[in-house]
Amino acid sequence: MSLRSLPDFPWDSLAPIKARASSHAGGLIDLSIGTPVDPTPQIIQDALCAAADAPGYPQTHGTPDLREAVAVWFEARRGVRHLDPAGVMPTIGSKELVAWLPTLLDLGPGDVVAFPRVAYPTYDVGARLAGATPLAVDALTSLGPVTSKTAPKLLWLNTPGNPNGKVLGVDHLRKVVEWARRHGVIVASDECYAELDWRDRSVGDWRHEPPTTPSLLDPRVTGGTMDGMLVCYSLSKQSNLAGYRAAFLAGDPALVQRVLEVRKHAGFMVPWPVQRALVAALADPDHVAEIKARYAVRRATLLSAVESFGLRVDDSEAGLYLWATAGEDCWVTLNRLADKGILAAAGAFYGPTGAQHVRIALTGTDAQIADAAGRLAGA
Ligand SMILES: Cc1ncc(COP(=O)(O)O)c(C=O)c1O
């Protein structure tokens, strides 16, 4: 335990299981973290290198053309029209934004920050860093009747979800927005897996047709006004550049301005070469389609192997993970996978509701995924 009663870092507890998996004769296949393994696309590398001469400080708000590129991308890929570039800001990857948003919004003791019951652990961490009260909720109904005094100040959504790959539909999102506006709750939606939607599409469509995972900022959801709504979006996964730390926040310009003011004081600037790389990445849907096609093959291979190993895969309709269960404690399943030399993440990392699940990432090389499938099928 440390600052603001932060929990121990969950992945540290995998060390003994990692050691067990590493002793497999064929070596360790680490599928415990969603960290891309394929090369960063050349056009993005070129944009980064071309901007290597950067003697001056970059703009915290991002350059006007970067903010415009985000607005254009939102319209082309997410069906979000009229996003005001003043309501866009680059972030140093989205994990830092998730961890600091409650603080940047000036939330603190006595304020509640709510997030899904099965969720990426950083929503909880962000509430704690602000000294606010973290609250995991299944659905709005589990909050019970709220007044503007007892409502959370901030509600996190994550669609498609990590770890379970669940996609929230337009109706669901619209109900959340209506409820949030009635109670003065800010909604922040973390949407970095939106392009990686596995529901009934042929590979050829991916480049020309936007994904069907709706954004919180979709006009069908918001009714056309972005008041109180924020989306954070990362290119780490869809563009293989987690090492660049390239992401952005977009939505209600008044809220983005509030966050921006603090970030200017705190020095939260995205490096200039990364801002240029972001512009290049956003303008090129082709590399995203290629990356997606690669994951589609890996997903199909791993899915049938995991099922033949006796696990049931739940949800997982989008994103980079299989959310799988054997109906037993996740640590038992993790040990059984470790005996095959495969390391997955414990469902318990994502809240007590995940205690019987494991999260298996699709982020292995083709050779690793084929090897993992072979080991699982030979169960
Ligand atoms: C739901 C979700 N949000 C945010 C992040 C952070 O992404 P990054 O910090 O690489 O932009 C991740 C990474 O795994 C994630 O799964």
PDBQT file of the ligand as one rigid body, heavy atoms in Angstrom, charges set to zero:
ROOT
HETATM    1  C1  LIG A 401      -9.497   0.290 -21.545  1.00  0.00    +0.000 C 
HETATM    2  C2  LIG A 401      -8.133   0.865 -21.667  1.00  0.00    +0.000 A 
HETATM    3  N1  LIG A 401      -7.962   2.166 -21.491  1.00  0.00    +0.000 NA
HETATM    4  C3  LIG A 401      -6.759   2.739 -21.579  1.00  0.00    +0.000 A 
HETATM    5  C4  LIG A 401      -5.646   1.981 -21.860  1.00  0.00    +0.000 A 
HETATM    6  C5  LIG A 401      -4.314   2.678 -21.915  1.00  0.00    +0.000 C 
HETATM    7  O1  LIG A 401      -3.822   2.777 -23.185  1.00  0.00    +0.000 OA
HETATM    8  P1  LIG A 401      -2.572   3.707 -23.481  1.00  0.00    +0.000 P 
HETATM    9  O2  LIG A 401      -2.109   4.286 -22.205  1.00  0.00    +0.000 OA
HETATM   10  O3  LIG A 401      -1.567   2.835 -24.138  1.00  0.00    +0.000 OA
HETATM   11  O4  LIG A 401      -3.056   4.768 -24.400  1.00  0.00    +0.000 OA
HETATM   12  C6  LIG A 401      -5.766   0.617 -22.037  1.00  0.00    +0.000 A 
HETATM   13  C7  LIG A 401      -4.579  -0.204 -22.274  1.00  0.00    +0.000 C 
HETATM   14  O5  LIG A 401      -4.567  -1.390 -22.183  1.00  0.00    +0.000 OA
HETATM   15  C8  LIG A 401      -7.040   0.035 -21.945  1.00  0.00    +0.000 A 
HETATM   16  O6  LIG A 401      -7.242  -1.264 -22.112  1.00  0.00    +0.000 OA
ENDROOT
TORSDOF 0
